[in-house]
Structure formats: structure tokens, C-alpha cells
Amino acid sequence: MSCVLIREGPSDDWFLPILLRRALETMVIEDFPACREVQEIRSLPKAGNQHPDTVLKALDAERGTFDVVLYHHDGAPPAKSDETIRRMVQAWESVRSPEPMVAVVPMRETEAWILADQAAISRVVCVRKFVTNIPAGPAAEGCPDPKATLAALLKNDAGMNPSKTGVLRNFYVSMAEATDIAVLKKVPSFRQWWADMIKALEGLGYQHG
């Protein structure tokens, strides 16, 4: 299985491709054992600012190299994000491509998914007890500013400088590798992506084992 990712910003490349590949590997083991391999998820920076025209152009250049398009857009505010996602999906459907587009919509920001697994954060930053209040599990979606919360955690609890080159990138990559998929499946927005992805794979003919 091969997926390409349309993401919002460069920092999403540090987390989403690794995490979503791990999630898909778990998914095929649980639901589609006939799928032998989940390839590395490729981000398409040439999709630019997520305008449908630039996204369709970037996808057309990759035609034949992927099975599923993963379209990432943060889910806040919902009134704006829902319309943006609807417009993008409609644009993709209008070209009648056989590859499905599956939305990846963390509530508020991608960082909410990073916050969800407090045990993984503890392991990655080597801190047992946090001073910063971390809304873990499903409650992570209620965090008003996940990005700022993570920055405060790294600075105040782990003694890191999140503004220093490479610090955030290394943390995001480590969290992508360490986050428990079972924990994320309790987070509503991730659970929605999981259900949508299963439906997309069923539509492609993947058989449940």
C-alpha cells in the first residue's frame, strides 16, 4: 500500500508520515492481513498552500505512484476547516481519480495527537512528573493551544529550548515513533480517520482477514 500526504506545514512532515505509516501497519495486521507491505508515506510539499489547483497539480505529477491520498487539515475552527476539507474532497472527486482521498483532521492542531500519549512524552523527554498540565488521551482535543502547551512542556519540564534548531523536529520525530496507536484510537478525531481509512481500503478491494 502506498500513500501520499498533503499536509499544512513543514512541521507536520516531522510527525504525520511516520505516525500514519505505523498506524496503517497496525491496521492491516488487525483488519487486512493480505496486505503485505505499507510503504513509506511521501509528503508532497509541491501541493503548496493547499489550494485545490496546486494540490491537483501535485497529485497529477505523482499519478500511478500511490493508492490513497491522505489530506491533512487541522480541525479548528470547525466552521472554516469543514468547508476547506469539503472543497478539497470535491475537487479531487471531480477529476474522477480511482484513488480515494482520506481526510486527516486532528482537532485544533496536529500537536493535539502528540499530547494524547502522556506516557510516550514522558519516555521521550525523560521526565516522570510534569509541571505543565498535559491533557492526555481524548482530553487532548480540548486543549486550546496544543502547540504552545508542547513548547511550554519542552522548556519548563524537559529543560529544552524549543526555538533552537532541531529541537522540535527531533521531538516530533521521536513522538511519531513512540506514540501508542492504541492510545490514539481513543481520541475521536484519530478514530474518525481510522474508520475513514478502513472504508477507503474496503473500496479499493482490500479484504478483511
C-alpha positions in Angstrom: 0.0 0.0 0.0 1.3 3.4 -1.0 0.0 6.7 0.4 0.9 10.3 -0.3 0.3 13.1 2.2 -0.9 16.6 1.6 -0.1 18.5 4.8 -0.5 22.0 6.1 3.1 22.9 7.1 6.7 21.6 7.2 6.5 20.7 10.9 3.7 18.2 10.0 6.3 16.3 8.0 8.2 15.5 11.2 5.2 13.7 12.7 2.4 12.6 10.4 4.2 10.4 7.8 5.9 8.3 10.4 2.9 8.1 12.7 0.3 7.3 10.0 2.5 4.6 8.5 2.8 3.0 11.9 -1.0 3.3 12.3 -1.6 1.7 8.8 0.8 -1.1 9.7 -1.3 -1.8 12.8 -4.5 -1.5 10.8 -3.5 -4.1 8.1 -2.4 -6.6 10.7 -5.7 -6.2 12.5 -8.1 -5.9 9.5 -6.3 -6.6 6.2 -3.6 -9.3 6.7 -3.4 -9.9 3.0 -1.7 -6.5 2.6 1.9 -7.4 2.6 3.5 -4.0 3.0 2.8 -0.4 3.9 5.3 1.8 2.1 6.8 5.0 3.5 4.3 7.8 3.3 5.5 10.5 1.0 4.7 14.1 1.7 4.1 16.4 -1.3 5.4 19.9 -0.5 4.7 21.0 -4.1 1.0 20.9 -3.1 1.8 24.3 -1.6 -0.8 26.2 0.4 -3.5 23.6 -0.1 -5.4 25.5 -2.8 -7.2 22.8 -4.9 -5.4 23.8 -8.1 -1.9 23.3 -6.7 -2.9 20.1 -4.9 -4.4 18.6 -8.0 -1.3 19.6 -10.0 1.0 18.0 -7.4 -1.1 14.8 -7.4 -1.3 14.6 -11.2 2.5 14.7 -11.3 2.5 11.6 -9.0 -0.2 9.7 -10.9 0.3 6.0 -10.7 2.6 6.0 -7.7 0.0 5.9 -4.9 -3.1 4.1 -3.7 -4.5 6.6 -1.3 -4.3 10.4 -0.8 -4.1 11.5 2.8 -5.3 15.1 3.1 -4.3 16.8 6.4 -6.0 19.9 7.6 -6.3 20.9 11.3 -9.8 20.9 12.6 -10.2 24.4 14.1 -12.2 26.4 13.8 -14.6 23.7 12.6 -16.8 26.1 10.5 -13.7 27.0 8.4 -11.9 23.7 8.3 -15.0 21.7 7.4 -15.6 23.9 4.4 -11.9 23.7 3.3 -11.9 19.9 3.5 -15.2 19.7 1.7 -13.9 21.9 -1.1 -10.7 19.8 -1.5 -12.5 16.4 -1.5 -15.0 17.7 -4.1 -12.1 19.0 -6.3 -10.4 15.5 -6.1 -13.7 13.7 -6.8 -14.3 16.0 -9.8 -11.2 14.5 -11.6 -12.7 11.0 -11.2 -9.5 9.5 -9.9 -9.7 5.9 -8.7 -7.6 6.7 -5.6 -9.6 7.7 -2.6 -8.8 10.9 -0.6 -9.0 10.4 3.2 -9.0 13.4 5.5 -6.6 13.6 8.4 -8.2 16.1 10.8 -6.6 16.5 14.3 -8.9 18.7 16.4 -7.3 22.2 16.6 -3.7 21.1 15.7 -1.6 18.1 14.9 0.1 18.7 18.3 -3.1 17.5 20.0 -2.3 14.0 18.8 1.2 14.3 20.2 -0.2 15.4 23.6 -2.6 12.4 23.7 0.0 9.9 24.9 1.5 11.2 28.1 3.5 8.0 28.8 5.2 8.4 25.4 6.0 12.0 26.1 7.5 11.0 29.5 9.7 8.4 27.8 10.9 10.7 25.0 11.8 13.7 27.2 12.9 11.5 30.2 10.6 13.3 32.7 8.5 11.3 35.1 6.3 14.0 36.6 5.2 17.1 34.7 4.8 20.6 36.0 3.0 21.6 32.8 -0.7 20.5 32.7 -1.0 17.9 29.9 -4.5 17.0 28.8 -3.9 13.4 27.9 -5.9 10.9 25.9 -9.2 12.1 24.4 -8.9 15.2 26.6 -6.1 16.4 24.4 -8.6 17.6 21.8 -9.9 20.1 24.4 -6.5 21.8 24.7 -7.0 25.4 23.5 -3.4 25.7 22.2 -1.6 22.3 21.8 1.4 23.8 20.1 2.0 26.3 22.9 1.4 23.6 25.5 4.1 21.4 23.9 6.6 24.3 23.8 6.0 25.0 27.5 6.5 21.4 28.3 9.8 21.1 26.5 11.0 24.4 28.1 9.7 24.1 31.6 9.7 20.3 32.2 12.4 19.0 29.9 14.8 21.9 30.1 14.9 22.2 26.3 14.9 25.3 24.1 12.1 24.7 21.5 13.4 27.6 19.5 16.8 26.0 19.0 17.3 24.5 15.6 16.4 20.8 15.5 14.9 20.5 19.0 11.2 20.5 17.9 12.0 18.4 14.9 13.8 15.7 16.9 11.0 15.7 19.5 8.2 15.4 16.9 10.0 12.5 15.1 10.6 10.7 18.4 7.0 11.1 19.3 5.9 9.8 15.9 7.9 6.7 16.6 6.9 6.3 20.3 3.1 7.2 20.4 0.9 4.2 21.2 -1.6 3.7 18.4 -4.0 2.1 20.9 -4.0 5.4 22.9 -4.6 7.5 19.8 -7.6 5.2 18.8 -9.3 6.6 21.9 -9.1 10.2 20.5 -12.2 11.0 18.5 -10.5 12.7 15.5 -8.0 9.9 15.1 -10.7 7.3 15.5 -12.6 9.1 12.7 -9.5 8.9 10.4 -9.1 5.2 11.3 -12.8 4.5 10.3 -12.5 6.5 7.1 -9.3 4.7 6.2 -10.8 1.3 6.6 -13.7 2.4 4.4 -11.3 3.6 1.7 -9.3 0.4 1.8 -12.5 -1.6 1.5 -13.4 0.5 -1.5 -10.1 -0.4 -3.1 -10.9 -4.1 -2.7 -8.9 -5.0 0.4 -10.4 -8.0 2.1 -10.8 -8.4 5.8 -8.9 -11.3 7.3 
